[in-house]
Amino acid sequence: MVEEEERKRSNKQSSEEKETGRLEAFSDGIFAFAITLLVLGLRDPVQAVGQSQSLLSGLFAEWPTFLAFFTSFLSVLVIWVNHHNMFSYIKGIDTRFLFLNGFLLLTVTLNPFTTSLVADHLLDNNSDTAAGVYAGIFFLLSVAWNVLWRYASKEHRLLSSDVTNEDVKKLNRDFNLGTLLYVVAFALAFLSGLASFLAILASAVFWATTASTRSLFGADLKRNKG
């Protein structure tokens, strides 16, 4: 009987790992596709405006495009890293989780468009609108992220047994902070499009430097060292 129970438990765990692995692979593909599309916003400035300026001066003039590309690349990369780290907490998935993850990926796929929008209008009279749309999509992304995590973590619905209540509370605080930062960036768009954009860049840098603290494996390593 004991061996039979162990076999069933092992088969269930293997099935859960297979399902989460499929979802991670699908999500990774969407992230890779979105982050690759960002490069299509870069262009040869001489071909864009003609031979009226040198290539060097044209490249310098394209700094809003390069800055937008860097900001979005870093932001999507950080989101992917944290998405990967989230799955170190999750042991299984269900249909609702699949759909919620899909809505998160929907906001990710919009990033190449909003990046192109803010790059084209960062320095003109439409900068506030462009930055508002750019920040707004990141805000919707953070909302989708929080709904996804809250669904998985409620009563440890889909979480590994290694995850403690303290782990969940810490992630809740971190993810709430992320939403707040995007709210600030969105509000800044009504005052200055450039300020709103720079707030998102600062947020991406912050999350990049703190991403390791949201990994269960990283937390376990710190506990073992302590």
N, C-alpha and C positions, 0 to 999 in steps of 0.2 A: 504493500500500500504506500509506503513511504517513497519507494522508487517510482511508483506510478504518479504520485503527486509531484515529485521533482521533475519527472519527464514532462508533465502537462505545464508546469510553471516555466520550464525551459523553452517549450514550444511557443507559449504565449509571449514570452520575452523576445524570442527570435522574430515572431510575427510583428510585434510592436516596433522593433528596431528596423525591420524591413519597411514598414509603412512610413515611419518618420524619415528614414533614409530617402525614400522616393520623394517625399515632400521637400526635403532639403535640396535634393538634386534639381527638382523642378524650379524651386525658388532661386537657386544659384544661377540657373540658366536665364531667368528673367533679369536678375541683377546684372549678369554679364552682358546681356543684350542692351539694357538701358545704359550702362556705363560705356559701352562701345559706341552707341549712337551719339554720345556727347561730342566725340571728336569730329563728327560731321559738321559741327558748327564752326570749326576752324577753317580759314580760307586764305588763299593767296591774296594779299591786299592789292597788289599791282593788277592782277586780273580783275579784281572787283571794281576798281576805280579807274583802270586804264594806266597808261604810262606817264601820267602827269606827276608822279612822285617816285622817289627811289624805294627799293624794297625795304631798306632799313627804316626809313621814316614811316613807311606804311605799316611795318610790323609794330613799331612803337605806337602808332595811332590805333592799332587794334587791341590795346591793352584791356579795354572792357571785355572783349570776347575771351581773351586768355584768362582773365581773372574769373569770369563767370564759369569757364570750363574747369578751372582748378577748384573753385568753390563747390561746384556740383559733383565733380569727380570725388573730392574728399568726402562730401556729405553722403553720397551713395555708398562709397567704400565703408564709411563708419556704420551706416545702417546695415550693410551686409555683415560686417564683423559682429555687430550686436545681435543680429538675427541668428548668426551662427552660434554665438554664446548663449542665446536664449534656449537653443535646443540642447544645451548641456543640462538644462533643468527639466526638460520635457521628456517623458518616457513613452507617451503614446498620443494618438490623435483621433479625432472623430470627424464626422461630416461638417458640423458647424465650425470647427476649427479650420478645416480646409477652406471653407468659404470666407471666413474672416481673414485668413492669410491671403486669399485671393484679392480681397479689397485692399489690403496693405500693398500688394504688388501692383495694383492698379495705380496707386499714387506714385509708386516708383517709376512706372513707365511714362508718366507725364513729365518727368524731370527734364528730358532732352528738349521738349517743347518750351517749357518755362525758362530753361537756361538760355535758349536762343532768343526768347522774348526779352529777357532782362539784359542780355548782351547788346541787343540792337537799340534799346531805349534807355539805357542807364544814364546817359548824359543829355537826353533831350527832355522836352516838356511832358513826356509820358512816363518818366522814370518812376513816379509814384504808383501809377497803375501797374506797370510791369513788375515792380518790386512787390506790390501788394499781391499780385497773382503768384509770384515766385514764393513769397513767404506763406501765402494762403495754402498752397499745395503741401508745403512742409508741415503746416499746422494740421491739415487733414491727415497727412501721413502719421503724425504723432498721435492723433486721436485713434486712427485705425490700429496703431501699434499698441496703445493702452488697452483698447477693447480686446484685442487678441490675447495680450498677456493676462488681463483680468479674467477672461474666460478660462484660460488654461490653469490659472493659479487659484481660482475660487475653490475653497475647500480641498485644495490639492488635487483638483479634478484630473489633470493630465500630467502632474509633476512626478518626478522621481522621488522615491522614499528618502533619498539622501538630502533633499531640500528641506531646510528648516523654516519655521515661521519668520525667523529673523532675516533669512535670505530673501524671502518674499517681501517683507516690509522694506528692506533696503532697495530692492528693485522698484517697488512701487514709488518710493521717494525719488529715485533717479529718473524714472519715466515721467513722473509728474513735473519734474524740473525741466525736462526736455520740452514738454508741451508749453510750459510757461515761457521758455525762451523764444519759442516760435510765435507765441501770442505777442510778446514784446516786439519781435521783428515785424510782425504784421501791423501793429499799431504805429511803429516808426515810419512805415511806408506813407502814412498820411502827412507826415512832417518832412521826410526826406527819403527819397528812393535809395540814394547811395547809403545812407545810414542804416536803413533796413537791410540792405544787401550785406553790408559789413557785419551786421549783427548775426546774420546767418553764417557768415564765414567764421566769426569768433565762436559761435556755437559748435560748428563742425570741428574746429581745432580743439575745443574743450572735450568733446566726446571722443575724439581720437586719442587724446592723452589719458582718458579715464576708462577706455573700453575694457582693459584687462580686469578691472575691478568687478565687472559684471559677468565674469566667467566662473561657473561653479568649480571647474578644475583649478582655476587660478586661486579661488578662495580656499579650496582644500589644500593646495600647496602652501599657502600662507599659514593655514592652521597647523600643518605638519611641521613647518619651520618654527612656529611659535611654541 
